[in-house]
Amino acid sequence: MTVSSSALGPQRAAVAEACRRLGAEGLLIGTAGNVSVRVEDRVAITATGAVLAELTPDQVSVVDLDGKLVAGTLAPTSELDLHLGVYRRYGTGAVVHTHAPMATALSLVLDELPCIHYQLLALGGSVRVAPYATFGTPELAESVIAALEGRSAALMANHGAVTHATTLDKAVEHALLLEWACGVYQHAAALGTPRVLDEQRQLAVIEAAIARDYGTTHPVPPAQEEKR
């Protein structure tokens, strides 16, 4: 189904807002990074060269799934192939790519961020590091897409991080969670060898989360009136 490009005004605004939030959190610096959201066969994506912490909706371009510009006056990010590849492979709803400091630092020294905390299970568990390739190339897109298999996040060697989710809000939250986990790992590694949650412990967390509907609020039932 083809969506009218003019109908993506709210999505363009949402991408700009997400960039400003990520900039305020320190995950996006200057023009480095990119964010997109998909609505059926259209993708609202940050323009190349835009200062992301100050992004406005008119600096968000709209492309089709072949990468053709269909709305906006600015060329899309150089990582367009990466975003479109993630959409094609995983059918996801939003993609966030950052040069977040902790994530980038760990991408310099690790081949994988192990599952050191149960909250990483929200990203699929351990986070793979995609092999280095020049930015904006098909090789980079291919390596990152492969690293995302079964995961909602990947680190990019000597580069940064990427997350995806069904919604833009979730993709942003994934980026924030990944950066937090990278910081925790870095601090722990400075003190010793971080302990890793093995598969048995991870499974126990998943079972507990399902049983308790973890991550959602639960109203307390009103107290029963005393019988008279």
Secondary structure, 3 states (H helix, E strand, C coil): CCCCHHHHHHHHHHHHHHHHHHHHCCCCECCECEEEEEECCEEEEEECCCCHHHCCHHHEEEEECCCCEEECCCCECCCHHHHHHHHHHHCCCEEEEECCHHHHHHHCCCCEECCCCHHHHHHCCCEEEECCCCCCCHHHHHHHHHHCCCCCEEEECCCEEEEEECCHHHHHHHHHHHHHHHHHHHHHHHHCCCCCCCHHHHHHHHHHHHHHCCCCCCCCCCCCCCCC
